[in-house]
Amino acid sequence: MNRCVFLDRDGVLNKDNPLYTYNVEAFIILPGVVEAVRLLKKEGFRLIVVTNQSGIAQGIYTQDQMEACHQYFQDKSGNSIDHFYFCPYHPSVTESLARKPGTLMFEKAIARFSIDVTASWMVGDRGRDIIPARKLGIKTIQIGDEVEPENKADYQVENLWEAAQLILKGN
């Protein structure tokens, strides 16, 4: 069984944009992120991104544009991410069990990569990231200060570098 750190994308790996981030030129990797993912990888964690990308279903951007952003991140991070799971759907267009707070993206990763949920973590910036992880028994860390009291994570930190330090202390 493998230890894993599940990562939300926007607001965790790159600067969040309420109007969506889908061009490589606008994909701004947050400070300390590359170092954090490389450190977690070096320490033996699987790194899986689970991200809602509803702009695809809404016709705002294409899957190819999203994948170019993911490839850019891989190039900058030394291919640290084991897999990017994404849900392209928006509830106004199509319902999906994959869309967070659903658990399907997590379940696919758990099965594919033989993940031990009791030794794994989820790092997100919103309650919708915390809910599925909690349902599956994965420890949770929230980045930033937009805490929803009903969906509060196990831990709260300022950035992914701090989250990585907390994860390494906890394992």
Backbone as a chain_set.jsonl record, in Angstrom:
{"seq": "MNRCVFLDRDGVLNKDNPLYTYNVEAFIILPGVVEAVRLLKKEGFRLIVVTNQSGIAQGIYTQDQMEACHQYFQDKSGNSIDHFYFCPYHPSVTESLARKPGTLMFEKAIARFSIDVTASWMVGDRGRDIIPARKLGIKTIQIGDEVEPENKADYQVENLWEAAQLILKGN", "coords": {"N": [[0.842, -1.193, 0.0], [0.44, 2.261, -0.695], [1.479, 5.493, 0.462], [-0.099, 8.627, 0.136], [-0.397, 11.971, -1.086], [-3.044, 13.825, -1.746], [-3.899, 16.467, -3.876], [-5.5, 19.534, -4.32], [-5.871, 21.676, -7.158], [-6.133, 24.581, -8.19], [-5.389, 27.321, -6.22], [-3.922, 25.853, -4.497], [-1.709, 24.573, -5.823], [-1.333, 26.416, -7.867], [-1.917, 29.93, -8.474], [-5.141, 30.932, -7.65], [-7.882, 31.744, -9.759], [-10.83, 33.377, -10.11], [-12.027, 33.519, -12.576], [-11.159, 31.343, -13.909], [-8.264, 29.343, -14.641], [-6.521, 28.639, -17.388], [-4.725, 29.104, -19.379], [-1.325, 28.677, -20.105], [0.334, 30.872, -19.744], [-0.954, 32.278, -17.748], [-0.868, 30.567, -15.668], [0.195, 30.537, -12.689], [2.52, 29.323, -10.63], [2.448, 28.808, -7.205], [4.503, 30.285, -4.579], [7.033, 28.197, -3.171], [5.791, 25.811, -3.821], [6.855, 24.038, -5.817], [9.162, 23.141, -4.521], [7.968, 21.913, -2.307], [6.417, 19.78, -3.449], [8.437, 18.28, -4.62], [9.899, 17.543, -2.34], [7.993, 15.983, -0.906], [7.653, 13.924, -2.743], [10.248, 12.86, -2.79], [10.283, 11.808, -0.248], [8.737, 9.605, -0.53], [5.98, 9.674, -1.061], [3.039, 9.19, -3.017], [1.776, 11.464, -5.378], [-1.147, 12.971, -6.132], [-3.255, 14.835, -8.111], [-6.443, 16.183, -7.685], [-9.014, 17.667, -9.218], [-11.616, 19.971, -9.871], [-12.74, 20.98, -12.98], [-14.656, 22.716, -14.295], [-14.922, 24.618, -16.269], [-14.481, 23.473, -18.708], [-16.831, 22.0, -19.45], [-18.488, 24.159, -19.574], [-17.652, 25.44, -21.808], [-15.667, 27.348, -21.728], [-12.949, 26.868, -21.819], [-10.676, 24.426, -23.253], [-10.047, 20.867, -22.949], [-7.492, 20.303, -23.842], [-6.18, 22.756, -23.399], [-6.227, 22.824, -20.579], [-4.691, 20.533, -20.059], [-2.243, 21.38, -21.078], [-1.503, 23.234, -19.162], [-1.142, 21.488, -17.014], [0.994, 19.967, -17.977], [2.937, 21.939, -18.089], [3.23, 22.424, -15.343], [4.274, 19.929, -14.602], [6.707, 19.974, -16.011], [8.015, 22.072, -14.676], [8.183, 21.036, -12.1], [9.686, 18.747, -12.156], [8.316, 16.452, -13.005], [6.731, 15.624, -10.801], [4.103, 14.947, -10.112], [2.044, 12.147, -9.869], [-0.384, 11.545, -11.087], [-2.983, 13.356, -12.727], [-6.193, 13.836, -11.879], [-9.252, 14.905, -13.124], [-12.374, 16.614, -13.136], [-14.482, 17.448, -15.624], [-17.032, 18.461, -15.611], [-19.934, 20.556, -15.002], [-22.433, 21.338, -12.644], [-24.671, 22.61, -13.774], [-24.699, 21.715, -16.319], [-24.043, 18.918, -16.519], [-24.492, 16.339, -14.193], [-22.199, 14.756, -11.936], [-20.521, 12.131, -10.274], [-17.884, 12.346, -9.91], [-17.187, 14.983, -9.552], [-15.929, 17.104, -7.089], [-17.739, 17.916, -4.184], [-17.877, 15.099, -4.441], [-16.652, 11.677, -4.365], [-15.465, 10.133, -6.361], [-13.132, 10.658, -8.02], [-11.099, 10.38, -6.138], [-11.519, 7.715, -5.333], [-10.928, 6.314, -7.693], [-8.159, 6.838, -7.896], [-7.238, 5.681, -5.509], [-7.75, 2.97, -5.977], [-6.246, 2.501, -8.356], [-3.58, 3.166, -7.641], [-3.057, 1.719, -5.358], [-3.545, 2.856, -2.705], [-3.115, 3.617, 0.687], [-5.448, 4.813, 2.662], [-5.394, 5.565, 5.334], [-2.861, 6.415, 5.769], [-2.605, 8.65, 4.317], [-3.072, 11.982, 2.892], [-5.049, 14.93, 2.264], [-4.773, 17.964, 0.614], [-6.258, 20.971, 0.381], [-8.07, 23.969, -0.594], [-10.653, 24.646, -0.083], [-13.9, 23.848, 1.319], [-15.148, 21.894, -0.257], [-13.045, 20.339, -1.045], [-12.265, 19.118, 1.257], [-14.442, 17.611, 2.21], [-14.837, 15.105, 0.594], [-12.445, 13.763, 1.185], [-12.57, 13.455, 3.955], [-14.806, 11.737, 4.102], [-13.655, 9.435, 3.142], [-11.742, 8.778, 4.998], [-9.294, 10.076, 4.968], [-6.666, 12.123, 6.082], [-6.837, 15.693, 6.554], [-5.817, 18.875, 5.264], [-6.113, 22.327, 5.181], [-5.448, 25.023, 3.084], [-4.944, 28.465, 3.479], [-7.332, 31.002, 4.554], [-10.072, 30.815, 4.242], [-12.106, 29.327, 5.758], [-14.712, 27.036, 6.116], [-16.831, 26.595, 8.677], [-18.373, 24.213, 9.033], [-17.079, 22.436, 7.406], [-14.468, 22.144, 8.198], [-10.995, 21.536, 8.037], [-8.634, 19.047, 9.29], [-6.255, 20.296, 9.885], [-4.883, 23.591, 9.471], [-3.072, 25.651, 7.303], [-0.765, 28.052, 5.83], [0.313, 27.654, 3.262], [1.469, 25.347, 0.66], [4.068, 24.5, 1.233], [4.212, 24.685, 4.046], [2.235, 22.802, 4.605], [3.47, 20.474, 3.628], [5.58, 20.221, 5.467], [4.137, 19.704, 7.812], [2.887, 17.29, 7.097], [5.143, 15.61, 6.843], [6.06, 15.584, 9.467], [3.962, 14.239, 10.629], [4.178, 11.653, 9.737]], "CA": [[0.0, 0.0, 0.0], [1.194, 3.502, -0.848], [1.07, 6.749, 1.077], [-0.414, 9.583, -0.933], [-0.899, 13.312, -0.809], [-3.977, 14.331, -2.752], [-3.748, 17.915, -3.965], [-6.344, 20.342, -5.186], [-4.992, 22.431, -8.057], [-6.244, 26.04, -8.088], [-5.339, 27.787, -4.843], [-2.949, 25.015, -3.776], [-0.511, 24.511, -6.667], [-1.227, 27.657, -8.647], [-2.766, 31.036, -8.037], [-6.539, 30.755, -8.028], [-8.473, 32.82, -10.548], [-12.271, 33.109, -10.184], [-12.421, 33.43, -13.987], [-10.513, 30.125, -14.393], [-6.879, 29.356, -15.103], [-6.439, 27.647, -18.455], [-3.612, 29.425, -20.265], [-0.038, 28.49, -19.432], [0.856, 32.189, -19.373], [-1.641, 32.715, -16.525], [-0.736, 29.497, -14.671], [1.254, 31.015, -11.798], [2.796, 28.374, -9.553], [2.615, 29.532, -5.948], [5.83, 30.149, -3.957], [7.293, 27.027, -2.337], [5.063, 24.62, -4.279], [7.762, 23.098, -6.488], [10.01, 22.55, -3.487], [7.124, 21.046, -1.476], [6.076, 18.527, -4.132], [9.673, 17.5, -4.77], [10.215, 16.978, -1.03], [7.046, 14.906, -0.625], [7.977, 12.829, -3.667], [11.499, 12.281, -2.298], [9.963, 11.068, 0.977], [8.019, 8.383, -0.877], [4.54, 9.833, -1.241], [2.398, 9.371, -4.31], [1.158, 12.78, -5.454], [-2.286, 12.893, -7.036], [-4.075, 16.044, -8.184], [-7.883, 15.982, -7.901], [-9.43, 19.04, -9.494], [-12.806, 20.282, -10.663], [-12.422, 21.869, -14.105], [-15.972, 22.889, -14.916], [-14.839, 25.507, -17.426], [-14.513, 22.652, -19.933], [-18.24, 21.776, -19.791], [-19.115, 25.449, -19.845], [-17.137, 25.957, -23.071], [-14.756, 28.464, -21.482], [-11.644, 26.405, -22.286], [-10.672, 23.044, -23.714], [-9.239, 19.906, -22.195], [-6.11, 20.486, -24.287], [-5.62, 23.904, -22.686], [-5.999, 22.39, -19.205], [-3.564, 19.596, -20.058], [-1.02, 22.161, -21.288], [-1.156, 23.774, -17.828], [-0.628, 20.366, -16.215], [2.324, 19.635, -18.495], [3.801, 23.026, -17.631], [3.551, 22.146, -13.944], [5.178, 18.762, -14.58], [8.023, 20.432, -16.472], [8.619, 22.908, -13.625], [8.332, 20.288, -10.842], [10.415, 17.492, -12.354], [7.335, 15.368, -13.125], [6.436, 15.176, -9.44], [2.726, 14.475, -9.95], [1.827, 10.806, -10.424], [-1.534, 11.576, -11.994], [-3.953, 14.441, -12.597], [-7.593, 13.48, -12.087], [-10.043, 16.123, -13.24], [-13.782, 16.488, -13.49], [-14.777, 18.553, -16.538], [-18.462, 18.77, -15.616], [-20.519, 21.59, -14.167], [-23.79, 20.878, -12.312], [-25.686, 23.19, -14.657], [-24.619, 21.025, -17.605], [-24.072, 17.476, -16.289], [-24.152, 15.889, -12.837], [-21.136, 13.757, -11.949], [-20.017, 11.68, -8.97], [-16.46, 12.69, -9.838], [-17.035, 16.378, -9.137], [-15.875, 17.318, -5.65], [-17.36, 17.061, -3.066], [-17.982, 13.666, -4.675], [-15.439, 10.922, -4.034], [-15.056, 9.226, -7.431], [-11.73, 10.85, -8.432], [-10.283, 9.789, -5.079], [-11.684, 6.26, -5.381], [-10.157, 5.827, -8.846], [-6.738, 6.903, -7.538], [-6.998, 4.692, -4.445], [-7.697, 1.652, -6.617], [-5.156, 2.419, -9.344], [-2.254, 3.307, -7.047], [-3.012, 0.959, -4.09], [-3.314, 3.871, -1.681], [-3.553, 3.401, 2.062], [-6.073, 6.086, 3.035], [-5.054, 5.919, 6.711], [-1.519, 7.015, 5.75], [-2.642, 9.646, 3.247], [-3.495, 13.341, 3.198], [-5.634, 15.792, 1.233], [-4.49, 19.385, 0.802], [-7.16, 21.763, -0.442], [-8.308, 25.334, -0.117], [-12.094, 24.847, 0.075], [-14.627, 22.759, 1.959], [-15.44, 20.82, -1.222], [-11.864, 19.477, -1.095], [-12.175, 18.44, 2.542], [-15.575, 16.69, 2.371], [-14.612, 13.738, 0.103], [-11.333, 13.151, 1.909], [-13.088, 13.049, 5.268], [-15.67, 10.576, 3.892], [-12.819, 8.265, 2.854], [-10.799, 8.538, 6.088], [-8.012, 10.698, 4.636], [-6.394, 13.316, 6.895], [-7.052, 16.879, 5.732], [-5.138, 20.144, 5.53], [-6.643, 23.402, 4.356], [-4.573, 26.164, 2.845], [-5.623, 29.75, 3.449], [-8.174, 31.358, 5.686], [-11.498, 30.745, 3.899], [-12.58, 28.112, 6.406], [-16.147, 26.847, 6.328], [-16.847, 25.896, 9.966], [-18.949, 22.874, 8.929], [-16.175, 21.606, 6.603], [-13.128, 22.496, 8.655], [-9.98, 20.481, 7.896], [-7.925, 18.654, 10.514], [-5.2, 21.292, 10.091], [-4.932, 24.75, 8.579], [-1.747, 26.243, 7.089], [-0.762, 29.159, 4.876], [0.742, 27.287, 1.91], [1.807, 23.938, 0.487], [5.325, 24.208, 1.919], [3.848, 24.414, 5.445], [1.505, 21.531, 4.613], [4.464, 19.395, 3.468], [6.291, 20.076, 6.74], [3.195, 19.068, 8.716], [2.735, 15.892, 6.655], [6.361, 14.85, 7.162], [6.082, 15.401, 10.931], [2.9, 13.302, 10.978], [4.423, 10.294, 9.219]], "C": [[0.883, 1.252, 0.0], [0.605, 4.652, -0.041], [0.877, 7.758, -0.048], [-0.732, 10.944, -0.338], [-1.754, 13.699, -2.009], [-3.892, 15.853, -2.712], [-4.846, 18.509, -4.837], [-5.392, 21.149, -6.069], [-5.054, 23.929, -7.779], [-6.33, 26.471, -6.622], [-4.386, 26.989, -3.978], [-1.641, 24.973, -4.556], [-0.267, 25.825, -7.395], [-2.184, 28.698, -8.105], [-4.174, 30.816, -8.56], [-7.033, 31.988, -8.787], [-9.966, 32.524, -10.653], [-12.793, 33.016, -11.614], [-11.721, 32.27, -14.695], [-9.078, 30.35, -14.871], [-6.737, 28.252, -16.139], [-5.385, 27.972, -19.498], [-2.315, 29.281, -19.486], [0.521, 29.822, -18.962], [0.249, 32.703, -18.063], [-1.537, 31.69, -15.4], [0.464, 29.834, -13.78], [1.404, 30.044, -10.635], [3.114, 29.175, -8.295], [4.002, 29.307, -5.348], [5.92, 28.915, -3.06], [6.648, 25.741, -2.807], [5.993, 23.601, -4.92], [8.647, 22.392, -5.463], [9.214, 21.562, -2.624], [6.81, 19.729, -2.174], [7.314, 17.661, -4.348], [10.066, 16.828, -3.457], [9.287, 15.811, -0.693], [7.327, 13.688, -1.496], [9.229, 12.088, -3.183], [11.254, 11.415, -1.06], [9.037, 9.88, 0.731], [6.513, 8.486, -1.021], [4.166, 9.818, -2.714], [1.762, 10.751, -4.269], [0.093, 12.745, -6.548], [-3.059, 14.209, -6.973], [-5.518, 15.625, -8.465], [-8.5, 17.366, -8.026], [-10.726, 19.107, -10.301], [-12.386, 21.275, -11.744], [-13.681, 22.091, -14.937], [-15.973, 23.842, -16.106], [-14.857, 24.751, -18.739], [-15.963, 22.46, -20.374], [-18.949, 23.073, -20.157], [-18.616, 26.088, -21.142], [-16.188, 27.135, -22.922], [-13.346, 28.121, -21.974], [-11.736, 24.937, -22.646], [-9.834, 22.153, -22.797], [-7.768, 20.036, -22.587], [-5.446, 21.667, -23.577], [-5.311, 23.545, -21.234], [-4.777, 21.486, -19.137], [-2.238, 20.308, -20.31], [-0.564, 22.782, -19.961], [-0.563, 22.676, -16.955], [0.774, 19.967, -16.675], [3.345, 20.692, -18.077], [4.202, 22.794, -16.174], [4.521, 20.966, -13.834], [6.593, 19.165, -14.992], [8.741, 21.21, -15.377], [8.934, 22.112, -12.355], [9.109, 18.985, -10.995], [9.496, 16.288, -12.407], [6.969, 14.77, -11.771], [5.043, 14.572, -9.267], [2.573, 13.112, -10.632], [0.646, 10.772, -11.389], [-2.398, 12.797, -11.684], [-5.334, 13.859, -12.885], [-8.362, 14.792, -12.151], [-11.474, 15.77, -13.587], [-14.144, 17.682, -14.355], [-16.205, 19.078, -16.448], [-18.833, 19.915, -14.683], [-21.959, 21.169, -13.883], [-24.881, 21.446, -13.209], [-25.736, 22.483, -16.014], [-24.816, 19.521, -17.43], [-23.719, 17.191, -14.837], [-23.071, 14.816, -12.937], [-20.714, 13.413, -10.527], [-18.539, 12.029, -8.803], [-16.263, 14.094, -9.296], [-17.003, 16.478, -7.616], [-17.028, 18.229, -5.243], [-17.634, 15.569, -3.237], [-16.637, 12.978, -4.486], [-14.849, 10.123, -5.197], [-13.606, 9.419, -7.895], [-10.784, 10.217, -7.415], [-10.326, 8.261, -5.162], [-10.91, 5.649, -6.55], [-8.669, 5.789, -8.517], [-6.385, 5.851, -6.494], [-6.859, 3.302, -5.048], [-6.487, 1.518, -7.539], [-3.773, 2.379, -8.702], [-2.101, 2.587, -5.703], [-2.701, 1.877, -2.908], [-3.914, 3.451, -0.346], [-4.13, 4.733, 2.551], [-5.691, 6.515, 4.452], [-3.671, 6.553, 6.818], [-1.433, 8.152, 4.736], [-3.272, 10.95, 3.712], [-4.166, 13.979, 1.993], [-5.294, 17.222, 1.579], [-5.368, 20.16, -0.175], [-7.34, 23.15, 0.134], [-9.784, 25.633, 0.11], [-12.72, 23.628, 0.773], [-14.904, 21.602, 1.024], [-14.241, 19.881, -1.42], [-11.791, 18.588, 0.152], [-13.235, 17.347, 2.67], [-15.281, 15.28, 1.846], [-13.479, 13.025, 0.835], [-11.804, 12.643, 3.265], [-13.96, 11.796, 5.134], [-14.85, 9.299, 3.727], [-11.779, 7.979, 3.938], [-9.407, 9.076, 5.839], [-7.848, 11.944, 5.505], [-6.414, 14.553, 5.989], [-6.28, 18.095, 6.234], [-5.752, 21.177, 4.602], [-5.647, 24.54, 4.295], [-5.426, 27.427, 2.811], [-6.569, 29.935, 4.62], [-9.667, 31.375, 5.377], [-12.105, 29.452, 4.439], [-14.1, 28.136, 6.528], [-16.258, 26.036, 7.621], [-17.377, 24.464, 9.887], [-18.053, 21.918, 8.136], [-14.717, 21.874, 6.954], [-12.195, 21.289, 8.541], [-9.375, 20.151, 9.253], [-6.871, 19.694, 10.887], [-5.395, 22.426, 9.107], [-3.541, 25.365, 8.525], [-1.865, 27.35, 6.04], [-0.459, 28.743, 3.441], [1.158, 25.825, 1.854], [3.121, 23.575, 1.16], [5.058, 23.884, 3.387], [3.102, 23.087, 5.557], [2.478, 20.355, 4.509], [5.216, 19.155, 4.772], [5.407, 19.352, 7.766], [3.018, 17.591, 8.372], [3.962, 15.075, 7.055], [6.512, 14.645, 8.666], [5.09, 14.328, 11.35], [3.115, 11.891, 10.494], [5.72, 9.765, 9.753]], "O": [[1.943, 1.277, 0.626], [-0.611, 4.763, 0.114], [1.594, 7.743, -1.049], [-1.265, 11.051, 0.766], [-1.26, 13.875, -3.122], [-3.822, 16.451, -1.639], [-5.091, 18.045, -5.95], [-4.214, 21.281, -5.738], [-4.126, 24.488, -7.194], [-7.22, 26.047, -5.885], [-4.071, 27.39, -2.857], [-0.584, 25.299, -4.017], [0.87, 26.28, -7.518], [-3.128, 28.39, -7.379], [-4.382, 30.551, -9.744], [-6.647, 33.118, -8.488], [-10.339, 31.505, -11.235], [-13.883, 32.491, -11.841], [-11.689, 32.214, -15.924], [-8.737, 31.396, -15.423], [-6.823, 27.069, -15.81], [-5.173, 27.184, -20.419], [-2.222, 29.715, -18.338], [1.122, 29.896, -17.89], [0.883, 33.483, -17.352], [-2.055, 31.911, -14.305], [1.598, 29.462, -14.081], [0.534, 29.95, -9.769], [3.934, 30.092, -8.313], [4.613, 28.263, -5.575], [5.005, 28.624, -2.29], [6.925, 24.678, -2.252], [5.924, 22.416, -4.595], [8.85, 21.18, -5.54], [9.724, 20.504, -2.256], [6.921, 18.667, -1.562], [7.234, 16.436, -4.266], [10.514, 15.681, -3.454], [9.75, 14.763, -0.243], [7.245, 12.552, -1.029], [9.269, 10.858, -3.167], [11.937, 10.412, -0.852], [8.602, 9.224, 1.677], [5.836, 7.461, -1.096], [4.883, 10.361, -3.555], [1.258, 11.166, -3.225], [0.388, 12.523, -7.722], [-3.468, 14.641, -5.896], [-5.783, 14.822, -9.36], [-8.512, 18.142, -7.07], [-10.9, 18.387, -11.285], [-11.751, 22.288, -11.452], [-13.76, 21.711, -16.105], [-16.935, 23.866, -16.874], [-15.208, 25.315, -19.775], [-16.3, 22.72, -21.529], [-19.89, 23.079, -20.951], [-19.095, 27.152, -21.535], [-15.932, 27.848, -23.892], [-12.637, 28.987, -22.486], [-12.743, 24.282, -22.38], [-9.033, 22.626, -21.991], [-6.891, 19.892, -21.736], [-4.278, 21.585, -23.197], [-4.259, 23.916, -20.713], [-3.926, 21.65, -18.263], [-1.205, 19.874, -19.799], [0.633, 22.843, -19.681], [0.41, 22.908, -16.237], [1.638, 19.665, -15.852], [4.486, 20.365, -17.75], [5.369, 22.947, -15.813], [5.476, 21.011, -13.058], [7.566, 18.733, -14.374], [9.941, 21.029, -15.171], [9.849, 22.47, -11.613], [9.179, 18.198, -10.051], [9.846, 15.217, -11.911], [6.908, 13.55, -11.62], [4.83, 13.765, -8.362], [2.921, 12.94, -11.8], [0.674, 10.055, -12.39], [-2.525, 13.211, -10.532], [-5.612, 13.437, -14.008], [-8.15, 15.683, -11.329], [-11.747, 14.765, -14.243], [-14.118, 18.817, -13.878], [-16.555, 20.037, -17.135], [-18.137, 20.199, -13.708], [-22.644, 20.691, -14.787], [-25.921, 20.811, -13.383], [-26.7, 22.636, -16.765], [-25.649, 18.916, -18.105], [-22.752, 17.741, -14.311], [-23.029, 14.058, -13.906], [-20.567, 14.295, -9.681], [-18.009, 12.01, -7.692], [-15.257, 14.361, -8.639], [-17.912, 16.009, -6.932], [-17.269, 19.233, -5.912], [-17.621, 14.837, -2.247], [-15.599, 13.639, -4.453], [-13.81, 9.487, -5.022], [-12.913, 8.431, -8.14], [-9.79, 9.593, -7.786], [-9.292, 7.599, -5.073], [-10.306, 4.586, -6.409], [-7.991, 4.809, -8.828], [-5.342, 5.205, -6.59], [-5.962, 2.544, -4.68], [-5.782, 0.51, -7.491], [-2.894, 1.648, -9.158], [-1.128, 2.818, -4.986], [-1.709, 1.686, -2.204], [-5.055, 2.996, -0.265], [-3.381, 5.673, 2.821], [-5.667, 7.711, 4.743], [-3.341, 7.16, 7.837], [-0.343, 8.568, 4.342], [-3.91, 11.021, 4.763], [-3.891, 13.618, 0.849], [-5.501, 17.654, 2.713], [-5.24, 20.025, -1.392], [-6.831, 23.466, 1.209], [-10.135, 26.76, 0.459], [-12.144, 22.54, 0.806], [-14.899, 20.447, 1.45], [-14.402, 18.761, -1.905], [-11.315, 17.454, 0.096], [-12.947, 16.267, 3.187], [-15.461, 14.321, 2.598], [-13.55, 11.82, 1.074], [-11.47, 11.529, 3.669], [-13.865, 10.889, 5.962], [-15.286, 8.216, 4.118], [-11.008, 7.028, 3.808], [-8.44, 8.595, 6.429], [-8.784, 12.73, 5.649], [-6.057, 14.479, 4.813], [-6.113, 18.311, 7.434], [-5.897, 20.948, 3.401], [-5.082, 24.961, 5.305], [-6.492, 27.456, 2.195], [-6.6, 29.13, 5.551], [-10.452, 31.896, 6.17], [-12.558, 28.597, 3.678], [-14.691, 29.117, 6.98], [-15.815, 24.888, 7.654], [-16.886, 23.589, 10.599], [-18.255, 20.705, 8.192], [-13.843, 21.831, 6.089], [-12.559, 20.169, 8.901], [-9.573, 20.87, 10.233], [-6.627, 19.942, 12.068], [-5.993, 22.252, 8.046], [-2.906, 25.578, 9.558], [-2.923, 27.553, 5.445], [-0.914, 29.393, 2.5], [1.196, 25.144, 2.879], [3.277, 22.444, 1.619], [5.61, 22.921, 3.919], [3.318, 22.332, 6.505], [2.331, 19.359, 5.217], [5.461, 18.007, 5.142], [5.886, 18.488, 8.5], [3.001, 16.742, 9.262], [3.823, 13.959, 7.555], [7.045, 13.62, 9.092], [5.333, 13.59, 12.305], [2.317, 11.006, 10.805], [6.105, 8.639, 9.436]]}, "num_chains": 1, "name": "protein.A"}
